[in-house]
Amino acid sequence: MTSRSSTDQPENNLLRTYVRSEVVVVYKTKEDFGGLSNMASGYPLQINGVRILTTEALYQACRFPHMPEVQREIIGQHSPMTAKMKSKPHRKDSRSDWDEVRYKVMRWCLRVKLAQNYAEFGRLLLATRDRPIVEQSRKDDYWGAKLADEAGDTLIGQNVLGRLLMELREKLKDDTDGMLKTVPPLGIPDFLLLGKPIETVSARSSGNGQKPQPALF
């Protein structure tokens, strides 16, 4: 069985089966498509004038709109893995609707990553062409997919992150006017960073305004 269409809604919780040879696997950040990972460095973000080094740090900070000091500690980390670890002791205090809004937050975070790294991140997204994108994970079959056999040929999971990346890729293909360079705030309660409402995010620089071209892998 192969994956369902990328048009499926991310909240659809069906497990999917992927064949490694037919998909783009996102696993290690130093690999060809590692830049698609939230752990990838080199795609800095700026929210309300605050510099945040990785999408992972931004996503984790969004758990705690009511705890600005925890947010500050998370986004102050140089390492995305350390940022993730800093959130762990506070997970029980995540915003009360976190399980309901987390995929919306992730979709917004990816939009921000593209808006502010339009040429490079966009190039990488387009380089996946029409192949399914799958985040390989050792433990998480919600955001990613786990190995299902010793040979590593098959991965099974909901792959919500991969499907969000595919969704964004399709939007980018149609983005002739650069509309994806602007990201409005999420319409959820208490969407805050360091005690202030998160504002519309725009590209850090407009560049040449041209659509990114896919890399040749």
SULDAPE-V56891 format. One record per helix or strand. SS is the DSSP state (H for helix, E for strand). FROM is the first residue (numbers start at 1). TO is the last residue. Records with the same first field share a line. If there is no record, write none. Layout:
SS->FROM-TO  FROM-TO
This chain:
E->16-19  23-26  45-47  50-52  132-136  145-147  154-157  182-183  192-193  196-197  201-202
H->20-22  34-36  55-64  68-75  80-88  91-93  98-116  118-127  160-173  179-181
